[in-house]
Amino acid sequence: MQALARARGLIAAGARGFGSSSALRQQQQQQLARAGLVVGMFSSQKLAAADAAGLSDAQQRAVVARAQALGFAGKAGQVQTVLSDDLAQQIALVGLGAEDAADAAGTTVSEIVRTAVANGVRQLRAAKVESIAIAPVPHLQAAAEGAALALHAFDAFKSAHGRADADAPDAAERAPPAEAQLLGPGSDAWATGRVYAAAQNLARELTATPANHMTPTEFARRAEAELAGLAGVQVRVHDRAWAEAQRMGGLLTVARGSDEPLRFVEIVYRGRAEPGPAADADLALVGKGITFDTGGYNLKPGRHMDLMKGDMGGGAAVVAATRAIAQLRLPLNVATVVPLCENMISGRAAKVSDVYTSRAGLTVEIMNTDAEGRLVLADALHYVIEAHRPRAVVDVATLTGAMMAALGERYTGVFTPSPSLWAAVAAAGHATDEPVWRMPLHDVWDAMLKSQVADLSNIGCRAEAGACTAAAFLRQFVHGPRLAPPAVPRDQNCDDDARPRWAHMDIAGPMEAAAEAGYHRKGMSGRPTRLLIELARGLAGGNE
């Protein structure tokens, strides 16, 4: 009540002191409006389901007129906040474009909606409203995702001083809303979108957490906590002794340079009714879990080394996606594994030219200690294929700077010999607006991994095709050794006979959003979590 009285006083004072200053009057009136509402508007000037927001025809016309006077035309990407007649609501009108729009090259209607709702939510949050409601719009799943992703904020390590807005004397009274609510009857699509977004936000949080607070042990503990109590889920956390018994030479070699003990997280979700052996997985997810990467003796440059707390972004994405798969009770069996350790420098750390024996029995010469992710992934891939016999396996890793150079932060590079699995991944990327780009597999990459003293080198013999040779290295542990080059090297992108079907996703670029835009928050992105959920959904429905 004190805040309300103070705001009314400000309005009265403004009216006396500034006469007809509409901009000041608008600013002062907004201090009264504690409730926020997002309403979509098409370029035809028609509001989307405004009746669900309780706006009469006259009120809708008034809102549209105010927005139009400020230059708002309902175009995709536009957003304009106006006040309701009773000054109780700040209404964020968001542009949806043409009402009959169809997916076009480079964009989809769901992405327009996702971004529009996110823009509205961000503007209302900046206005410090206490609640946010969303009037129904097309593509409710995308709307729910946009709202939840835009509201996410990672401030766990900020004190009350750091969180407070110095320009807001009543900041304590105006804590930002944690979530947005859909107006009208419940919607399965809205509920599904919230699950997808919550999973991506979990991946964001895990990757953004500083490495001294997200050690291999802590990551494993969080994985157990996040999946606890979900039907059909079993989580096992393995230690060094288990890794030794499993002959995981790559994981053990990378981990020995750190004082932090390694962990290996194994999650089994059984959502498919038999038939089929209970141990068989329809999908295996493997995530790189380097919780901090110094590069080892091939030390990384200091610039941007802070991002290396996110070198377990693949592990975060697969754990978060598995939680969502279980929450949605998708009818398929999933096995998820994350090998966890740090890549550090010490008297015990691996050195350039060291040779170790992998779980598959292949010996590997370490020619670059900063190419460590593929070493731990190789053991994890070999294990999950042997232990769970998956029909398809997808590994996700912040693996190579070469991929960042090739595709930037927008696209995830995907390597797979399987046309059918690529089609499923591409469909999932399109449905979630998580762009993917197919990269080449070729016999020439295998030949570049030759070592003079071991079966394989962990990097290519020339300073080229770094992302391609990394994928070729991993394939040695999926479909068996490829040490003898064929007489006629050929493309390997058309092999649907090899089992299991396998795809490698290099997320070195998409791991971070460099700027705020729509539902993308600056910092760790949590991608491609939603794509992985959608991929599982498609495989469960037979969409291969």
N, C-alpha and C positions, 0 to 999 in steps of 0.2 A: 504493500500500500504506500509506503514511503517513496518507493521508486516511481509509482504511478503519479503521485502528487508532484514529485520533482519534475517529471516529464511534462505534466500539464502546465506547470509553472514556466517551464522553458518555452513552451509553445506560445503562451500568453505574452511572455517577454519578447519573444521574437516577433510576434505580430505587432507589438507596440513600437519596437525599435527598428524594424526593417520593412515595414509596410508590406508590399506585395512581392517580396522575394520568395518565389515559389520553391527554389532549390533549398533555401534554408528551412522553409516551412515543411517540405518533404522530409528533410533530415531530422527535424525535431519531432515530427509526427511518428517517425519510425521508432523512436524511443518508446512509444506506447505499445507497439505491436510486438508481442512476445511469441506469437504463434506464426509458423511458416507453412506455406502451402505451395507445392509445385504443380503447375497446370500446363499441359502441352497445348500448343497452338500450331495449326497447319498454316501454310502460306496462303490458303484460301480465306484466312481470318477466322476460321472455325476453331472453337476450343474443343479439346478432346475430353469428353465425359465430365464437363464442368458441373453438370447437375449432381454428380456424386459428391462434389465438394460443397454442396448446399448453396450454390450461387443461382439466383433467379435469372430469368432471361434479361431483365433490366440490369442486374448487377454484372452479368457477363458482358453486355454491351458497353457498360461503363468501364470495366476493366480493360477491354480491348481498345477502347478509345484512348484511355490514358497511355497505354503502351504504345499505340500508334503515334501519338503525339510526341513520344520520345524516340521515334525512329524504328520501333520494333515491327517487323513484318512477318514473323513466323518462319523465317528461313532457318534451315538446319544450321546449328551452331550459335544462333542468337539466344540471348537471355536478357530479360528485363524485369526488374522488381517494381511492383506498384502496391499501393495500400488498398485494402478493402474499404468499403463505404463507412464501416463503423470503427475504422482505425485499429481493429483488433488483430488483423492478419497482414503479414507481408506476403504477397503473392508473387512468386517467381514464375513468370511466363517463359516457357522454353520452346524454341523453334523446332518443329518436327518436319518441316519441308512439305512437299506435296503429299496430300492425303492418300493418293493412289500410287505412291512411289514404290518401285520395285528395286531389288538389289541391282546395283550397277557396278561396273568395273571400279575397283578400288574402295568400295564402301558397301555396306549393307544397311537395310532399314533397322535391324537390331542394333547396329553400332551407332546409328543416328540417335536412336532412343536412349541407349546406354549413356552416350555422351551428353545428351540433352538433360536428362535427369540429374546426372552428375554435376553439370554446370549450375542447374538450379539449386541443388543442395549446397554446393560450395558457396554460392552467393548468399543463401540464407544463413549458413553457418557463420560467414563473415559478418553478417548483420546481428549475430549473437541472439538468434531466436532460441526459445526454450524447447520448442517441439517442431518437428517437420512431418507433414503429411504429404502423400503423393496421390493426386487424382489419377484414376486409371488411364493408361496410355496403351497403344499397341505394344506387343512384345513385353509382357510383364516380367518375364524372367530377366531380360536385359535391363529393364528399369530397376528391378531390385538389385541387380549387380552394380549398376551405376551408382545408386544411392549409397549402398554399403561400402563400396570401394572408395568413393569420394569422401565419406565421413571418417575413414580410417586415419588415425593419427598415432604415430609411435613416439610417445613421450614418457616412457617408463623410467627413464633415467634423468628426467628433469625434476627439480624440486618445485615446491609451490611458487617460489619466486620466478623460476624459469617458465612456468606454465601461465602465470598471470599476465594479462594484457595491461600494460602500464597506462594505456589511453582509456581504459574502462574502469571508472571508479566503482561500479557495481559488478565487477567481473565475477565475484564470488556468487552473486545472485544469478548470473547468467552462464552457468556451465553449459557448454555446447552439447546438443543432443547426441547420444551414442548411436541412435539408429532412426531410420525413417519408417513411418507406418503407412500402409496402403489404405486408402479410404474405400469403403464399400465392402462387399462380401469377400471372404477369404478366397485365395487363389492358389492352386497347386503350382502354377508357373512362378508366382511371386515367391512362394516358399522354397522352390527349387533354386531360384536365383540367389536367395539369401544363403543357401548352403554353399553354392559355388563361390560366392564372394567371401564368405567366412573362411573358406579354405584358402583362397588366395591371400587374404589378410593374415592368416596364420603363417603362411610361407613368408610373407613380408616381415612379420615380426621376428621369426626365427633367423632370417638372414640379416636383419638390421641389428640384432642384439650383439653388442661388443663381444669379442672372442674370449675375454676373461670371464664373461658371464654365460657364454655358450660353448663350453668345452665339449668334447665327445661324451663325457659322462652326463653333462646337463642336457645335451640334445637327446640322448637316449631316455633320460628321465622324462623329458617333455613329451617324447613320442608315446611313452607308456601312459602318461597322464591324459593326453589328448584322445587316445583310442580306448581308454578304460570304459568298460560297461557297454560297449557297442556290440550288438548281436552278431555272432559269427566271427568275431575278431579274436585273434590270439597274438600277443606280442612277446617276443623273446629277445633279450639283450645278452649278447655274448661278449666274452672278455678275451684277453691275450692268450690264455691257456687254450681256449676253444679255437682261436685262429691258428695257433701252432698245431693243434691236432688236425685242423683242416688243411694244413700245408699252404696257408695263404702267405706266400713269400713276399708278394708285392705289398700287401697291407702291413706286414711286419717290418719290412725294410723302410717304408716311409715313416711309420710310427716311431721307430726307435730313436729318432732325433729329438723327440719331445719328452718332457717329464710328465705330460698328461697321458694317462693310459688310453689305449685304443678301445673302441667299442664297435660292435657289429649288430645293428638293429635288423630284426627279421619279423615281418608282420604277415600273418596269414588271415585272409578274409574269405570265408566260404559262404557265398550267397546263392550258389547254384544247387538246385536239387539234383540228385543223381538222375540219370546214369553217368558213369564215368568214374574212374578211380578218384577217391576223395583227395588224394595228394596232388592230383594234376591241377595246374593253374591254367585258366583261360588266358590270363595276362600276368606277366611278371614286370614289375617296375624296379629299376635299379637307379639309385641316386648317388652322385658323388658327394662325399661327406667330409671334405677337408675343412675343418672349422677355423683354421687360419693357415694361410700359405705365404711363407716368406720367400719361397722359391728355392730354399735350401742353399747349397753352396753356389748355385747359379742364381745369386740373390736378385730379387726384383728391384727395380728402381724405386726410390722413395715416393715419387709422385703417384698418387692413387693407391698406395699400398693399404690405406685404410679400407678400401673396398674388399680386401682379401678376407675380411671377416665373413663375406658372403660367398666364399668359395665352396660352401656347402649348400648353395642355392638349389642344386639338383636334388639333394637329399631332402631339403625342406619341401620342395614341390611334390615329391612322390609321397612323403608322409602325409602332407595336407590333403593331397588328392585321394589317398587311401581312406582317410577319415571321412571325406565327403561320399565316397563310393559306398562305405558302410552305412552312413547316415541315410543315404537314399535307398539303401537295400537293393542295390542293383543285382540282378540275377546272374552273377558270374563269380568265379573263383579268382582271387588275386593274391599273388605273393610279392611282397615288397621288401627289398633289402637296401640298407645304407651302411657302407663301410666308413667308419668315423675315426679320424685321427688329425693331428696337426703336421704340417711340413715345416720343420724348424732346423736350426743349425746348432750343432753341439759336437762333442767329441765322439758321439755314437752315431751321428747322422750319416746317411748314405753319401758316398763320394762319387764324382764323375769317374766312370770306367768300372765301378763295382758291378758284379754279376750276381744275380739271385735266381732262384728256381721258383716259378709260379705254381699255382695250384694245379694248372693243367699239365705240369711237367716240362713246359718250355722254359729254357733259360733266357734271361733278358739282361743285356748290358745297358747300364744307365749312362747314357751319353749327355743327359741334361737332367739335373735334379728338379728343375721346375716343370718337368713333364711327368709329375707324380700322380696326377689324377687318373691317368689311364692305367697305372700300375695297380691301384686299389680297385678300380672298376673291373679290371680283367679277372681278378680273383672272385669278385662278387658275381660277375656274369657267369663264370664257370660253375660256381656253387649253386646259384639259383636254378640254372638249367638242369644240373644233375639232381638236385634235391626236389624240385617241384615240377619238372617236365612241362614247362609252359607251352601253349600253342603259339603265343607271341610274346616277345620280350622287348621292352623299350628302356633304354638307359638315357638318363638326363644329366648333363654335366656342364658346368662352366669350364670348358676344357681348353680352348685355344684362343690366343690373341688373334690368330689368323682369321678366325671366324668373325671376330669383331671388325677386323679390317675389311672383310669381304662384304658383310651384310649390315654392319652397324647395329643399332639397338632395336630396330623395328622388327626384323625377321629372325626366326629361329631356323638354323640350318639343320636339315634332316638328311641323314645317310641311311639308306636301306636298299638291299638287293631285291626286295619284294614289292612288285607293283600293287598287289592287293593291300598290303599294310600301308604303303604310301598313300593309297586312295583313302583309307580309313583315317590316317593322320591328317591329310589335307582336308577331309570333310569336317573333322573335329575342329581344325583351325578356322575354317570358314564359319562354322556355327557359332564359335566363341569369339570371332574376330581377333584371333591370335595368329598372325600371319606366319606361315612356314614356307621354306624354299628348299626344294630337293637339290642335294649336292651329289656329285658323281662318286661312284665307287668303280675302281678299275684295277686290273692286274698290275699296272705299273707302280701303284702305291705299295703293293706288297714287296716288290723288288727293292724299293727304296729303304726298307726296314732291315736290310741285311747287316749282320754284325760279323766281324772277323773272328771274334772269340766266343760268341754265344749264338743261340738260335735266332735271336731278334735284338735289334737296337730299339730303345724306347722313343727315338725320334728318327725322322728321315735323314738320309745321307746328304741331302742338299737343302739349302735354305729356300725351299719353295713348298707349296701345297701342304702347309702345316696342319690344317684342319683335316685334309683328306688322308694324310698318313696316320694321323691320330685315330681316325675311324677305321682305317685298314688294320691298325694294331689291335683294336678291340675285337675286330671280326675274327682274328686268329683264335680267340677264346670262346667264340660262339659256335662257329661251324667247323672248328678243327683247324690244325696248322695249314698254312698256305706258304710253305717254305720253298717249294720247287716251282720256279716260274714256268708258265706254259710256253710252248714254242711260239704261239701267236697270242700276245696279250690282247685281252678284250674287255669291253665294258661289262660291269657286273650289276647293272641296274634292272635286269629283267629275269631274275631268278626267283620264281615262286615255289620252287621245289624244295629248297633248303629248309630244314626244320631245326629249331623253331624259326618262325618269321621274326626278323630282328630289325629294329630301327635305333639309330643313335641320334640324339638331339643335343646339339651344341648350343648352349644358351649363354655363351660368354657376352654377347651383345645385349640381349633382352634382360639380363639379370638386374640392370639398373635403369631407372627412368631419370634422365638428366634434367628434366624440367617438369613443372606442374602443367597439366593439360587435361581437362575433363576428369575422368576417373583415375587418371595416372597421377599418383603422388610422387613428388621428387624423392628419390632414394631407391631402396631395394624394391623391385617390382612384384616379386612373388610369382612371376611367370615361369613356366607355362601351366600352372596348376589347373586352371579351368579347362584348358585343352585336354589335359590328361583325364579329367573327369568325363568330359564329353567323349573321348576316345573309348573309355571303358563302357560308357552308356551305349555307344554305337556297336561295340563288339558284343555286348550283352543282348542287343536286339538283332544280332545277325547282320548288322550293316558293316560289311567288310569290303 
